[in-house]
Amino acid sequence: NDKKKSKGNRSPCSPSRVLHIRQIPSGVTGAEVISLGLPFGKVTNFLMLRGKGQAFLEMASVEAAVSVVNYYTPTTPYLHNQPVYIQYSIYKELKIDNQHNQARSQAALQGVNAVQHGNLAITNALAPEGGLLPSHGSVLRIIVENVFYPVTLEVLYQIFSKFGFVSKIVMFNKNNQFQALLQYADAMNAYYAKMTLDGHSIYTGCCTLHIDFSKLSNLTIKYNNDKSRDFTRIDLPFGDSQRALETSLPTAFGPQNTIFPSYTGPPGFAPALGFPQGAVTTSAAPGHMTTPGVTGIPGNSVLLVSNLNPEAITPYGLFILFGVYGDVHRVKIMFKKRGIALVQMADATQAQLAISHLNGQKLYGRVMHTTLSKYQTIQLPREGQEDKGLTQDYSNSPLHRFKNPASKNFQNIFPPSATLHLSNIPPSVTIDDLKNLFTSKGSTVKGFRFFQKDCKMALIQLGSVEEAVHALIELHNHDFGENQHLRITFSKSTI
């Protein structure tokens, strides 16, 4: 008994890419457990001990596992309305035998990996776990039953953002039911959101979600207001502000409630969807990318970026790269762990945009992991505190791309690509000058083309996406002299 007692009270294990998950309720599928790790990187192995309510999750790297533990330690995740607990395992890797009782666990992992790598064809891999839906899209149709308390666009955004970048939402009433269409940037995110949320209630006893895949492949949003929102188009007009829910929802409770603890909630109702509660708060960072009259999405604007190359990464490099997707206010590279950094965006919308485009991107030879941090702000070092320039404040930088609400930059936000869009090129700079400039930074120039109508702009195609990322960091704002600076962003075009 003494041995068991001491074992139970032992200090936490050192970081390992194998995670130990405890107190899993009966009825939880392997795919649902695996989905806890997916936002942080690839899951390479999985073991489910159903009789014990435990599981082991092996991530592709220690850094990814650290991101999982850092995220879920202060914000306990829930499965089937019950808290589960995640810690490092004593094992450094999982060695799974082919016994029959582990077949379902491995089938779940194979099915998840098939989806994760874009294979959305019909597969039997997840059959023991409930089946994988054939070739679905990225748009979900959501019906909320027993709407005893208002469900707002912000509530839906907060719930569904747990599974990836939500790009568009539209809410409406049909057949006396509250319904919504919600589009993810990636069909894989839509799959995991449906798999996890379908049948759950936002509040105990009411606001039950029924989720299907929509037949629509893309949503067209004309207005950004309280019943429709395109999070990739901040420039859209507000339109009419008629409440989407005004005809069907009671308002007796006063201030809205959400599943997060920043709100008190209606009397007698407890939050049922227990997602990480430190992930979203109502504190608003300065400099919101919002349209007048539209409430900004509350949430954390600080990102945790891990698995960085400590030999190559700098605060300025992260500022330039993340600045493609929003205005970066502060950057902090950890003093003792140079492979981990915090990046503070102007608001939560920009933070989600950066996650959707940069998580999993290769940077200086390593696959970068980007997720929300548990911190709400980056503290500047105290006077005399040793920092070696690893914490930088960029809140007043002239290089912010989104300070002007009418800027065309809002309409030209694309994922990292091998083709870069160059602008602000002086008339004296030739094709050879630009090719030599990029070659001098280690890039392989595969193609180049000036715009016919505007020779101040051009497209340059490099050898790989990673090369283009490096070139953007190195050469954005390059000084041609006479106060003319090169502007670079990613392009959706090819040459």
Sequence and secondary structure as in RCSB ss.txt:
>XXXX:A:sequence
NDKKKSKGNRSPCSPSRVLHIRQIPSGVTGAEVISLGLPFGKVTNFLMLRGKGQAFLEMASVEAAVSVVNYYTPT
TPYLHNQPVYIQYSIYKELKIDNQHNQARSQAALQGVNAVQHGNLAITNALAPEGGLLPSHGSVLRIIVENVFYP
VTLEVLYQIFSKFGFVSKIVMFNKNNQFQALLQYADAMNAYYAKMTLDGHSIYTGCCTLHIDFSKLSNLTIKYNN
DKSRDFTRIDLPFGDSQRALETSLPTAFGPQNTIFPSYTGPPGFAPALGFPQGAVTTSAAPGHMTTPGVTGIPGN
SVLLVSNLNPEAITPYGLFILFGVYGDVHRVKIMFKKRGIALVQMADATQAQLAISHLNGQKLYGRVMHTTLSKY
QTIQLPREGQEDKGLTQDYSNSPLHRFKNPASKNFQNIFPPSATLHLSNIPPSVTIDDLKNLFTSKGSTVKGFRF
FQKDCKMALIQLGSVEEAVHALIELHNHDFGENQHLRITFSKSTI
>XXXX:A:secstr
 HHHHHHHT       SEEEEE   TT  HHHHHTTTGGGS EEEEEEEGGGTEEEEEESSHHHHHHHHHHHSSS
  EETTEE EEEE S SS      GGGHHHHHHHHHHHHHHTT  S  STTGGGT   SS  SEEEEEEES  S 
  HHHHHHHHGGGS EEEEEEEEETTEEEEEEEESSHHHHHHHHHHHTT EEETTEEEEEEEE S S       S
SSEEETT TTS       TTTTT   TT S   SSTTS  STT  B S   TTS  S   SS    TTS    S 
 EEEEES  TTT  HHHHHHHHTTSS EEEEEE SS TT EEEEESSHHHHHHHHHHHTT EETTEE EEEE S 
SS     TT   TT EEE TT TT SSSSTT GGGG      SEEEEE   TT  HHHHHHHHHTTT  EEEEEE
 SS TT EEEEES HHHHHHHHHHHTT B STT B EEEE S   
